[in-house]
Amino acid sequence: MSYVGPDFDPPQPRRPRRRPLTVALAALVPGALLGWMVYEAVGGGGADHAASPAPAPRSSAVSSVPAPDPSGAGDDGKATASPSARPGGSGPLKGKVVVIDPGHNQGNFRHTAEIGRQVDIGTNRKECDTTGTSTNDGYTEARFTLDVAHRLRDLLERQGATVKLTRDGDAPAWGPCVDERARIGNTARADAAVSLHADGSAAGNRGFHVILPGPVHAGGADTRAIVGPSHDLGVRVAGNFLRETGEQPSNYLGGGTGLVTRTDLGGLNLSTVPKVFIECGNMRDSKDAALLTSGAWRQRAAQGISEGIVSFLRGS
C-alpha cells in the first residue's frame, strides 16, 4: 500500500500593481512553501519528524511457478527481515511461547540442490526440504503457509503469547531443513508448535487433516514424551479449525476423524516439544483451492488454529 500525500493548493499571488521587487518575492514564496510542504509530506523533516513507514516486502513467485493470488486478496505483506521471536503483550498467554512453522519456502524452487541433500530424521534419512505443491493456477503452498502464519501470529500475540516463525520474508533464502525446523522449536522451548501445510493430492480428495507424531525412539529421535500432549494439541486444533472454517475432515485420510499419525516426518520425529502439522486442504482440488486462495477464508483458518492452540495452552 503506497502512501499518497495530501494535495496542496498553494496560495496564489495577489494581483494588485506592485513594485518589481515585491512582485518577485510574491512569486517565489508560494513555490518555496510548496516545496517545503512536499518535503515534509515525504518524511524529509529531519530527526524530529516521524516518517511514514515503508510498505513491507511481499514474497514473490519464481519464474517456474506462476504466483498471482487468484483471490485478488493478496498475501498480508507482514514479512519481517528474519525469523525471530516477537514477545507478546499482556493477555492469557503471557509467558507462553508458540513456534509457527510455515511449510516449505518460495526460494526452494531456486535451490533444488540444497534442499535435496539428505538429513537424519531419526528413523531414516530424508530430503532437507521440498518445494511443496500449488494450485492449478500457480498459487504456491509456500505463499499460502506464510500468509496464514502471519495471520496466526497476530492472533496469538493479541493473546499475549511470544511467537517465533521458522522462516519469514526472504529469510532464509531456502528451507530451513526439516531437522532445523524442529530444532528451532526445541531451542525456543516452545509450549506448542504447529507446522502449516496444504496438501497436493488428487482432484476429488478434499478436506483438512492434522498430523500427530507417533512413538519414535531411534537415532536422534525420541517422541515418547510429546506423543500425549501433541495428540491433545492436535484434537483441539482440528475441532476448532472445523468449527471456524467449515472445511470438513479429509475424505481420503484419517477415516473421517481429521487426525493422522505418522512416524516418517522429521519435523515431528525430532521435536521435543508438543507439535503437530496441519494440512489445511487439498490445493489440487478446485473446490478446496477456491477456499485456500481466499484471504477471508485464510483468516478463518488462522482463527481456528489459534483457538486450538489457546485452548491447549490454557488447559495444559
Sequence and secondary structure as in RCSB ss.txt:
>XXXX:A:sequence
MSYVGPDFDPPQPRRPRRRPLTVALAALVPGALLGWMVYEAVGGGGADHAASPAPAPRSSAVSSVPAPDPSGAGD
DGKATASPSARPGGSGPLKGKVVVIDPGHNQGNFRHTAEIGRQVDIGTNRKECDTTGTSTNDGYTEARFTLDVAH
RLRDLLERQGATVKLTRDGDAPAWGPCVDERARIGNTARADAAVSLHADGSAAGNRGFHVILPGPVHAGGADTRA
IVGPSHDLGVRVAGNFLRETGEQPSNYLGGGTGLVTRTDLGGLNLSTVPKVFIECGNMRDSKDAALLTSGAWRQR
AAQGISEGIVSFLRGS
>XXXX:A:secstr
               S   HHHHHHHHHHHHHHHHHHHHHHTT S TTS             TTS    TTSS  
     SS   B   SSTTTT EEEEEE S GGGGG HHHHHSEEE SSSEEES     B TT  BHHHHHHHHHH
HHHHHHHHTT EEEES BTTBSSS   HHHHHHHHHHTT SEEEEEEEE   TT   BEEEEE   EETTEE TT
THHHHHHHHHHHHHHHHHHH   B SSSGGGSSEEEES  HHHHT  S EEEEEEEETTSHHHHHHHT HHHHHH
HHHHHHHHHHHHHHH 
